[in-house]
Amino acid sequence: MIIAIDGTLASGKGTLAKRLAVHFELPHMDTGALYRATGVAALRAGVALDDAQACAQLAGQLDLSEFEDSELRTAEAGQAASRVAALTPVREALFRLQRDFAFQPGGAVLDGRDIGTVVCPEADVKFWVDASVEERARRRCLELEAAGKPIAFDKMLSELRERDERDRNRATAPMKPAEDALMIDTTAMNPDRVMEVALAHIKDR
């Protein structure tokens, strides 16, 4: 069984993906980590984030063990990820890696922004997870504060709006829900309720 979970940053898609992976004993891939690592690798190497070929070369040589999770979760890494994710050669470099992971024996759970539309359009179950941009900014601020890297709410709100705009309007694999995805608005939902909704949908499928 392949489960594709797409949605916006800080909407709760990653939490849902991890919980479903544990529930169904499936491997999980946070595909956003691939783009964050590519962005961080570019920053480390002094490569311009709009240098498509250089960034694609970095993406093709990724070793996620070389990156601390805390380094990939910073606001800077998120912005860099959004920029390199808009580069067609980078997406092409990471496409096969994601496909191979999804189609391993037994299936997998993948979360990102184009899993149900581009990476795995034939996924057995698809979700689109979203929340109001204000609620997402609040959640992200709390997450960064807990990590010791606080950011002002207004700044985070602005960055999220900018990132949403860039991700939705990129030429390659724009962020959008698959036509057959279940839409889940988590603005007023806790993780347990989101999980209940998702499991009910999977059972129906």
C-alpha positions as CSV (number, residue, x, y, z in Angstrom):
1,M,0.0,0.0,0.0
2,I,1.3,3.4,-1.0
3,I,0.0,6.4,1.0
4,A,0.7,9.9,-0.4
5,I,0.4,12.8,1.9
6,D,0.8,16.3,0.4
7,G,0.2,19.7,1.9
8,T,1.6,23.0,3.1
9,L,4.4,23.6,5.6
10,A,3.3,23.2,9.3
11,S,-0.1,21.8,8.3
12,G,0.5,18.5,10.2
13,K,1.2,16.3,7.2
14,G,4.5,15.1,8.6
15,T,2.9,14.1,11.9
16,L,0.1,12.2,10.1
17,A,2.6,10.5,7.8
18,K,4.7,9.3,10.7
19,R,1.7,8.0,12.7
20,L,0.3,6.2,9.6
21,A,3.6,4.6,9.0
22,V,3.8,3.3,12.5
23,H,0.2,2.1,12.4
24,F,0.6,0.1,9.2
25,E,4.2,-0.8,9.8
26,L,5.3,0.9,6.6
27,P,8.6,2.8,5.9
28,H,8.2,6.6,5.8
29,M,9.9,9.2,3.7
30,D,9.8,12.9,4.4
31,T,10.5,14.0,0.9
32,G,10.9,17.6,2.1
33,A,14.0,16.5,3.9
34,L,15.6,15.8,0.5
35,Y,15.0,19.3,-0.7
36,R,16.0,20.8,2.7
37,A,19.3,18.8,2.6
38,T,19.9,19.9,-1.0
39,G,19.3,23.6,0.0
40,V,21.6,23.2,3.0
41,A,24.3,21.5,0.9
42,A,24.2,24.4,-1.5
43,L,24.5,26.9,1.3
44,R,27.5,25.0,2.7
45,A,29.2,24.8,-0.7
46,G,28.5,28.4,-1.5
47,V,26.4,27.4,-4.5
48,A,23.8,29.8,-5.7
49,L,20.3,28.6,-5.0
50,D,19.2,29.4,-8.5
51,D,22.1,27.4,-10.1
52,A,20.1,24.5,-11.4
53,Q,22.8,22.2,-12.6
54,A,25.1,22.7,-9.6
55,C,22.2,22.1,-7.2
56,A,21.0,19.1,-9.1
57,Q,24.5,17.6,-8.8
58,L,24.4,18.1,-5.1
59,A,20.9,16.5,-5.0
60,G,22.2,13.5,-6.9
61,Q,25.0,12.9,-4.3
62,L,22.9,13.4,-1.1
63,D,23.8,11.5,2.0
64,L,21.2,12.4,4.6
65,S,23.4,11.0,7.4
66,E,25.7,14.1,6.9
67,F,22.9,16.4,8.1
68,E,21.6,17.0,11.6
69,D,17.8,17.1,11.8
70,S,18.0,20.4,13.7
71,E,20.0,21.9,10.8
72,L,17.3,20.8,8.3
73,R,14.5,22.3,10.4
74,T,15.7,25.9,10.5
75,A,13.7,28.7,8.8
76,E,16.8,29.3,6.5
77,A,16.8,25.6,5.4
78,G,13.1,25.8,4.7
79,Q,13.5,28.9,2.5
80,A,16.5,27.3,0.7
81,A,14.5,24.1,0.1
82,S,11.6,26.0,-1.5
83,R,14.0,27.7,-3.9
84,V,15.9,24.6,-5.0
85,A,12.6,22.7,-5.2
86,A,11.6,25.0,-8.0
87,L,14.5,23.9,-10.2
88,T,13.5,21.2,-12.7
89,P,17.0,19.5,-12.7
90,V,16.8,19.1,-8.9
91,R,13.4,17.6,-9.0
92,E,14.5,15.2,-11.7
93,A,17.5,14.2,-9.7
94,L,15.4,13.3,-6.7
95,F,12.4,11.8,-8.6
96,R,13.8,8.2,-9.0
97,L,14.9,8.1,-5.4
98,Q,11.4,8.8,-4.2
99,R,9.8,6.4,-6.7
100,D,12.1,3.6,-5.7
101,F,11.3,4.2,-2.1
102,A,7.5,4.2,-2.7
103,F,7.5,1.0,-4.7
104,Q,9.5,-1.2,-2.4
105,P,7.8,-4.4,-1.4
106,G,4.8,-3.7,0.8
107,G,4.7,-0.1,-0.1
108,A,5.4,3.1,1.9
109,V,4.2,6.4,3.3
110,L,5.6,9.5,1.7
111,D,4.8,13.1,2.5
112,G,5.7,16.2,0.5
113,R,4.1,18.6,-2.0
114,D,3.8,16.6,-5.2
115,I,3.6,13.0,-4.1
116,G,0.0,12.3,-5.2
117,T,0.3,14.4,-8.4
118,V,3.8,13.7,-9.7
119,V,5.8,11.2,-7.8
120,C,3.2,8.6,-7.1
121,P,-0.1,9.5,-9.0
122,E,-1.0,5.8,-8.7
123,A,-0.8,5.8,-4.9
124,D,-3.5,3.7,-3.2
125,V,-4.5,6.5,-0.8
126,K,-3.9,10.3,-1.1
127,F,-4.4,13.1,1.4
128,W,-4.1,16.8,1.1
129,V,-3.4,18.4,4.5
130,D,-3.7,22.1,5.0
131,A,-4.5,24.8,7.7
132,S,-4.9,28.5,7.8
133,V,-1.6,30.3,7.2
134,E,-1.9,32.1,10.6
135,E,-2.3,28.7,12.4
136,R,0.7,27.3,10.5
137,A,2.8,30.3,11.4
138,R,1.9,29.9,15.1
139,R,2.8,26.2,15.0
140,R,6.1,26.9,13.2
141,C,7.0,29.6,15.7
142,L,6.4,27.3,18.6
143,E,8.5,24.6,16.9
144,L,11.4,26.9,16.3
145,E,11.2,28.4,19.8
146,A,11.4,24.9,21.3
147,A,14.5,24.3,19.2
148,G,16.1,27.4,20.5
149,K,15.8,29.3,17.3
150,P,12.9,31.7,17.9
151,I,11.5,33.8,15.1
152,A,8.9,36.7,15.2
153,F,5.4,35.7,14.2
154,D,5.0,38.4,11.6
155,K,8.3,37.3,9.9
156,M,7.2,33.7,9.9
157,L,3.8,34.6,8.5
158,S,5.5,36.6,5.7
159,E,7.9,33.7,4.9
160,L,5.1,31.2,4.8
161,R,3.0,33.3,2.4
162,E,6.1,33.8,0.2
163,R,6.9,30.1,0.2
164,D,3.3,29.1,-0.5
165,E,3.2,31.4,-3.5
166,R,6.5,30.1,-4.8
167,D,5.6,26.4,-4.3
168,R,2.1,26.8,-5.9
169,N,3.4,28.7,-9.0
170,R,6.7,26.9,-9.8
171,A,6.8,25.6,-13.4
172,T,7.7,22.1,-12.4
173,A,5.5,20.0,-10.1
174,P,3.6,22.9,-8.5
175,M,2.1,22.3,-5.0
176,K,-1.5,21.3,-5.4
177,P,-3.9,18.6,-4.2
178,A,-4.4,15.6,-6.4
179,E,-8.0,15.4,-7.7
180,D,-8.6,12.2,-5.8
181,A,-7.1,13.3,-2.5
182,L,-9.0,13.6,0.7
183,M,-8.8,17.2,1.9
184,I,-8.1,17.6,5.6
185,D,-8.2,21.1,7.2
186,T,-6.3,20.8,10.4
187,T,-6.7,24.4,11.6
188,A,-9.0,23.4,14.5
189,M,-8.0,19.7,14.7
190,N,-5.5,18.0,17.0
191,P,-3.2,15.2,15.7
192,D,-5.5,12.4,17.2
193,R,-8.5,13.7,15.3
194,V,-6.5,14.0,12.1
195,M,-5.4,10.4,12.5
196,E,-9.0,9.3,13.1
197,V,-10.2,11.0,9.9
198,A,-7.3,9.5,7.9
199,L,-7.8,6.0,9.2
200,A,-11.6,6.1,8.4
201,H,-10.8,7.2,4.9
202,I,-8.3,4.4,4.4
203,K,-10.8,1.9,5.7
204,D,-13.4,3.1,3.3
205,R,-10.9,2.8,0.4
